[in-house]
Amino acid sequence: MYGAKHDRWVKFTEWPLTLAAIAFLVAYAVQIISRPSGPLAMIAESVIWITWAGFLVDYVVRLVVTERRGRWFVRHLLDLAIVVLPMLRPLRLMRFFTVIALIQRGAGNILRGRVVTYTVATAALVIFISALAVLDVEQGAGNIKNFGDAMWWAFVTMTTVGYGDFHPVTGAGRLVAAGLMVAGITLIGVVTGTLASWIVERVSAETHRAASADQVEDLRAEIAELKTLLRERD
């Protein structure tokens, strides 16, 4: 769609960037959950910035090698936000979009044919990252005080249950909540649509097999009749 060079680069960097996204997620989780100090804090921060630099290089290379640069740029504004906004400390919340985007690009292509596995993996990833994000901005400000609270809040929010025992009070926390609600509704729609498509496909396949079996039987009957006619003539 965007040229052979672009496609080759995307294919070449698919797994390295997926692994970088996982490293990014681990370092981010260590920062938010354990609030480390000393060497561990330095290592986690270094991993975050090194992987971010890799995401930036990937974005620039894709922009340069694509044949339809203007169209590509317009269609990848979220990618631009992912690599630019995390440079600003108050907007570090945008970091978790990086993980979702890159892991989806790599592992998603493998799991997409396995509906249940893909759905469960995507839901678990979104819940985990949303819990990290809301804990990052809410810790010390509201009633979401630890990672367990954040995971419970993310789970009941994504499933649209919403007990209300935990809730964000900051603007950034509410932004995470809004994104998680949309993701939950979207995921339900995707699951419903995929299931309906699978049912239609199976029914169509069964109908086709039944029709083929009927056609074979008709052909056998016609051959039998033809043989009978030939014997009578002889």
C-alpha positions in Angstrom: 0.0 0.0 0.0 2.8 2.4 0.9 5.6 0.8 -1.3 7.9 -2.2 -1.2 10.5 -0.4 1.0 7.9 0.4 3.6 6.6 -3.1 3.6 10.0 -4.6 3.9 10.9 -2.3 6.8 7.7 -3.1 8.7 8.3 -6.8 8.2 11.9 -6.6 9.3 11.2 -4.6 12.4 8.0 -6.4 13.5 9.4 -8.7 16.1 12.3 -6.5 17.3 9.8 -3.7 18.0 7.4 -6.2 19.7 10.2 -7.3 22.0 11.1 -3.6 22.6 7.5 -2.9 23.5 7.5 -5.8 26.0 10.7 -4.5 27.6 9.1 -1.0 27.6 6.1 -2.5 29.4 8.2 -4.3 32.0 10.3 -1.2 32.8 7.1 0.9 33.0 5.5 -1.6 35.3 8.5 -1.7 37.6 8.5 2.1 37.8 4.8 2.4 38.7 4.3 -0.7 41.0 7.6 -0.8 43.0 8.6 2.9 42.8 12.3 1.9 42.8 15.2 4.0 43.7 18.9 3.8 43.0 20.3 1.5 40.2 17.0 -0.2 39.5 15.3 3.1 38.9 18.1 4.2 36.6 17.9 0.9 34.7 14.1 1.1 34.3 14.3 4.7 33.1 17.1 3.9 30.7 15.1 1.0 29.2 12.1 3.3 28.7 14.1 6.0 26.9 16.2 3.5 24.8 13.0 1.7 23.6 11.3 5.1 23.0 14.3 6.1 20.8 13.8 2.9 18.8 10.1 3.7 18.3 11.1 7.2 17.1 13.6 5.7 14.6 10.9 3.3 13.4 8.5 6.2 12.8 11.0 8.4 11.0 12.2 5.5 8.7 8.6 4.6 7.8 7.9 8.2 7.0 11.0 8.5 4.8 10.6 5.3 2.8 6.9 5.4 2.2 5.8 6.3 -1.3 2.7 8.2 -0.3 4.2 10.3 2.5 1.3 12.8 2.9 -1.3 10.1 3.1 0.8 8.0 5.4 1.4 10.9 7.7 -2.3 11.8 8.0 -3.2 8.1 8.7 -0.6 7.7 11.4 -1.1 10.8 13.6 -1.5 8.5 16.6 2.0 7.1 15.9 3.3 10.6 15.9 1.7 11.4 19.2 3.1 8.2 20.7 6.7 9.2 19.9 6.4 12.9 20.6 4.2 13.4 23.6 6.1 11.1 26.0 9.0 13.5 25.8 7.0 15.8 28.0 6.9 14.5 31.6 3.3 15.6 32.3 2.2 13.5 29.2 4.0 10.3 30.1 0.5 8.7 30.2 0.8 8.4 26.4 3.5 5.8 26.9 1.1 2.9 27.3 -0.3 3.5 23.8 3.1 2.5 22.5 2.9 -0.9 24.0 -0.6 -1.6 22.7 0.2 -0.4 19.2 3.4 -2.3 18.8 2.4 -5.5 20.4 -0.8 -5.5 18.3 1.3 -5.0 15.2 3.5 -8.0 15.9 1.7 -10.6 18.0 -1.7 -9.6 16.7 -0.9 -11.0 13.2 -0.2 -14.4 14.7 -3.2 -14.6 17.1 -5.8 -13.0 14.9 -6.8 -16.3 13.4 -7.4 -17.7 16.9 -10.4 -15.7 18.1 -10.6 -16.8 21.7 -6.8 -16.5 22.3 -6.6 -13.1 20.6 -9.6 -11.7 22.5 -8.4 -12.9 25.9 -4.8 -11.7 25.3 -6.0 -8.3 24.1 -8.4 -7.8 27.0 -5.7 -8.8 29.5 -3.2 -6.5 28.0 -5.5 -3.5 28.0 -6.6 -4.2 31.6 -3.0 -4.5 32.8 -1.8 -1.4 31.0 -4.8 0.7 32.1 -4.2 -0.4 35.7 -0.6 0.8 35.4 -1.7 4.1 33.8 -4.4 4.9 36.3 -2.2 4.0 39.3 0.5 6.2 37.8 -1.7 9.3 38.0 -4.0 8.4 40.9 -1.6 7.1 43.5 -1.8 9.5 46.4 -4.7 11.5 44.9 -7.7 9.2 45.3 -8.8 5.9 46.6 -6.8 3.8 44.1 -3.8 3.3 46.3 -2.1 0.1 45.0 -1.9 -2.1 42.0 -4.5 -4.5 43.2 -7.0 -1.7 43.5 -6.0 -0.5 40.0 -6.4 -4.0 38.5 -9.9 -4.4 40.0 -11.0 -1.0 38.9 -9.7 -1.7 35.3 -11.5 -5.0 35.2 -14.9 -3.8 36.3 -14.6 -0.7 34.1 -13.7 -2.6 31.0 -16.6 -5.0 31.5 -18.9 -2.0 32.0 -19.9 -3.3 35.4 -18.6 -0.3 37.3 -19.3 -1.0 40.9 -18.0 2.5 41.9 -15.9 1.3 44.9 -12.8 2.6 43.1 -12.9 5.6 40.8 -10.4 8.1 39.4 -10.5 11.7 40.6 -7.8 13.4 38.5 -8.3 14.6 35.0 -5.6 12.2 33.6 -7.2 9.3 35.5 -10.6 10.1 34.0 -9.0 10.2 30.6 -7.7 6.7 31.2 -11.2 5.6 32.3 -12.8 7.0 29.2 -10.3 5.2 27.0 -10.8 2.0 28.9 -14.6 2.2 28.6 -14.4 2.8 24.8 -12.0 -0.2 24.6 -14.4 -2.4 26.5 -17.3 -1.5 24.3 -15.2 -2.0 21.2 -13.9 -5.3 22.3 -17.4 -6.6 23.0 -18.5 -5.4 19.5 -15.4 -7.2 17.9 -16.1 -10.4 19.8 -19.8 -10.3 18.8 -19.0 -9.6 15.2 -16.3 -12.2 15.0 -18.6 -14.8 16.5 -21.4 -14.0 14.1 -19.0 -14.2 11.2 -17.7 -17.6 12.4 -21.2 -18.9 12.7 -22.2 -17.7 9.2 -19.0 -19.2 7.8 -19.6 -22.6 9.5 -23.3 -22.7 8.3 -22.2 -21.8 4.8 -19.6 -24.5 4.8 -22.0 -27.1 6.1 -24.6 -26.0 3.5 -22.0 -26.3 0.8 -20.9 -29.7 1.9 -24.6 -30.8 2.1 -25.2 -29.5 -1.4 -22.1 -31.2 -2.7 -23.2 -34.5 -1.1 -26.7 -34.2 -2.7 -25.1 -33.5 -6.1 -22.9 -36.6 -5.8 -25.9 -38.7 -5.0 -27.8 -37.2 -8.0 -24.8 -38.0 -10.2 -24.7 -41.5 -9.0 -28.4 -42.0 -9.6 -28.0 -40.6 -13.2 -25.1 -43.0 -13.8 -27.1 -45.9 -12.5 -30.0 -45.0 -14.8 -27.6 -44.7 -17.8 -26.1 -48.1 -17.1 -29.6 -49.6 -16.9 -30.5 -48.1 -20.2 -27.3 -49.4 -21.8 -28.0 -52.9 -20.5 -31.5 -52.8 -21.9 -30.3 -51.8 -25.3 -27.7 -54.6 -25.3 
